[in-house]
Structures are given as structure tokens and as C-alpha cells.
Amino acid sequence: MKKHFLKSKALRLSVFFSCVIAALILIFVILFAYVIKQNDRKRQGELLWHIEDSVRDKMQNMGPEMVTDSDFENIPYFVSVCIYEENTKKILYTNDPFIKNLPKAEEKAVQYIEKNYFIDGDLNILYRTLTFNCGKGTYVVQASVNMERDFASRLLDELKFAIVLFSLPLIIVSFLASYFIIKSTISPVKRMRSTAEKMTYTGSEQFAVSGSGDEFDRLAITFNGLFARLKKEYERERQFTSDVSHELKTPIAVISGHVNLIRRWGKSDPVQLEKSIKRLTEEVHTMKAIVENLLKISRLERGAVQVEKQSVSIKELADRLKEDTEAWANNATVTVKAGDTDTVFCDKELLYEAMTIITSNSVKYAEPEKVSIIIEEKHTESGAEIIILDDGPGIKKEVLPHVFERFYRGDQSHNRKKGGCGLGLAIVKSIMDVHNGCSRIESDGIKGTSVTLFFPKGQ
């Protein structure tokens, strides 16, 4: 429990937030102290300059010989003033004999510190000097204030201590408040993790949606949609595996049966031997077709098939399909209604394969009756359509949504009397997917079927 607590995101964010607060308080104290100190130094420097200026004016007006100590009684008690002759260093006046003559500081007030200057302490003053001519001599006025007794400095030191002292409970309170706020904020994540641990493909668990529409709700909705799609794909693949097993089980059973017949007495019975070999050959061809078609669909879905798109004449392709279909299907009549200049941008051989699969289905399900197949085209603002219509038996409405699914033949028993393995239209769908197009099928369920191959513009 302690280990999980130390790894808690809420704890780490709270510590980070408290550190930020502490850093901000520290920066605030430093900046506050700096600004106050600079303003105080500026104020004290201006005071010293005014005192020096007034001393200079008085001496220049009265003359250095006429100036007495009483003339400087208006100098504030906390300001030390020393007037001395520049050349001889002779002191003309001072109200603090303990302060020695310091280096000149004409531009601005400077701080001077000398350790163990006094018996009981250090010398720590802020001073400035003013040099001027008076009578026949040059004099220097040195004015200073004791920084150790400066009220503003003492107040600033105490204020910094007070701010730091009161910042400690503030940091603690901010840590506790941020911890509980962050913990309550990320609590939906914990619930989502708990739900995710219980989720299975067969279960019905979903992430809870509070209805507030916040980020966690949108995340939960996204995950629910993702899991629903994954579950659908899982069910589809599971059904696909079941269908493959079902499709292969029949030819394997037939092959196994005829192998047993040959082994028992077929070797000595030429008629049975010929019959068994024929059936074995048929079933091997069926299994080969299933495997090849599955591999073809897999390659198309993985993008492993190299698609060579070009501008293809619809009429040229339809004429080729008409010639080939009528050559092998005696019961089919193909009519082409495509214009000479109508084209579609696609892989020529893949499109021909898709059209062949559609016309083959029309012939296969119409046998032994005659079937008429019409190939036409239509161009719209969104793209080009190739439409293949037949007048054979229709497709039931409940079957239409499933015709492009793998191994679907329109009946629950997956009967094999029409041949094939139920993968043709699934291949058509995969071919249209690699062209970013789509395929749709329409029928009234009684007579006639229409299959449309749509190629969007700019695909």
C-alpha cells in the first residue's frame, strides 16, 4: 500500500504543485526585498544629497570662517556629517567623531562595511560625499546613516522572516488541498482502470459515462467505441475461423472417405477407382481455391498487393469481359452500354477481376436458365460508377446486408450445390477498398440483381 502511495500520480502532482508554490513565494520575497531595499537606498541617498547641498550653500553664503556648530543644528540626529578641508584633511565640523574620512562617493550613495570597527561591533553605513570650493579652499562634505540602526532595514529583515514563517503553513495547506483535488479529479481514471481489468471479449462491461461531457467522459466514450470495434472484429475473425473450418471440413471428409474406399476395394475396382480419383481431384481444387482466395483477400487487406492505377477505358474492359463470359457461359448474353470515352482511374486487372466475379455469380445462380447481363457506367460529381445488372433470380432482402461477407452464400447450411466457396464478393469488396471506393448490391428479391462499383474522384 505504501509503495502504491509513493507512486501515486496525485502525490507527485501535489508535491510538484507545492514546490511551485514555495518557489513562487521565495521569488516573491526576494523581489519584494530587492524593490523595498532599492527604494529605501534611493530615498536615503536623496536625503544625504539634500543635507550635503544645504551644508555647501550655507558655507558658501557665510564663508568657512564664519560657520559655527550651531549652524548645523537642523541636521537630523540619525545623519552623521563631517566637513573637512580636502588638502589638509582638517576637520571643520563633525557631529560624529567616530566616523573617519572615507573614499569619495560623488555620484551616488554607497554602503561601507568594516568589521570590528567599534569595540562592540562593525561599521555599517551608507554615505556619500560632495566636494565644493568655498573661499580660498576646497572642502568635502561627507554625510552618512547607520545601516544597523536603520528602521527600514530592520523592518525588511523581520518582514522577510515573517513571510517565510507564514509560508510554511501555506505550503502545507496547498499540498493537502491540491492532493485531495487532484485525487478526486483523477478518480475516474481509477474507475476506468478497474473496469478495464474486468473487460473480456464475451463480457458486456463498458466504461461509465457521467454525462458531464468533460475530458474523462469523452475518453470513456472513445474507449467504449474502440472496444466495441475490437469486439466486432474479434467476433468477425472468430466467425471467419469457424467458416474456414466448416468449408475445409467437407472436402477433407470427402477426401478421407474416398481414400478409405480406394484402400479397401477401389484398387481392384476400376470404376470405383476412377470415380474416387475424380472426386479427390475436385475436392483438392476446391481446397486450393479456398486457400488462394483467402490469401488474395489477406494480401489486399494488408496492402501487400501492388496497385498500379491508370486511366482505364470502361468500354474496352467491358467488351473484353463480354467476349470472355460468352465464350465459357452458353446461357449468358452480355450487353455493353458504356461510352467510348468513359474512363476510370484504377488498377485495370484488379477491376477486371472484380467484374468477372460479379458476372460469374450472375451466370452461376441463373443456370440452367438463360441470363442477360448489362454493363453500363455513370459519372457523377463525386465519382464514377460501373453498374452490372442481370435478370437472373433475385437476392432476398435479409441476405443483401451479408453478401460481401466471407463464406456467406445466402443460406445457413452453406450448401455447395452451386460451387464456389462464398469468397467472391468478399474479394470484390477488398478490391474496392484498396481503391478507396465501395461496392453495393440491390435486388427486389424476386428477379434481377444490380451491383455497383463506385470510384470516388481524386482517389
Secondary structure, 3 states (H helix, E strand, C coil): CHHHHHCCHHHHHHHHHHHHHHHHHHHHHHHHHHHHHHHHHHHHHHHHHHHHHHHHHHHHHHCCCCCCHHHHCCCCCCEEEEEEECCCCCEEEECCCCCCCCCCCCCCCEEEEEEEEECCEEEEEEEEEEEEEECCEEEEEEEEEECCCCHHHHHHHHHHHHHHHHHHHHHHHHHHHHHHHHHHHCHHHHHHHHHHHHCCCCCCCCCCCCCCCCHHHHHHHHHHHHHHHHHHHHHHHHHHHHHHHHHHHHHHHHHHHHHHHHHHHHCCCHHHHHHHHHHHHHHHHHHHHHHHHHHHHHHHHHCCCCCCEEEEEHHHHHHHHHHHHHHHCCCEEEEEECCCCCEEEEEHHHHHHHHHHHHHHHHHHHCCCCEEEEEEEEECCCEEEEEEEEEEECCCCCCHHHCCCCCCCCCCCCCCCCCCCCCHHHHHHHHHHHCCCEEEEEECCCEEEEEEEEEECCC
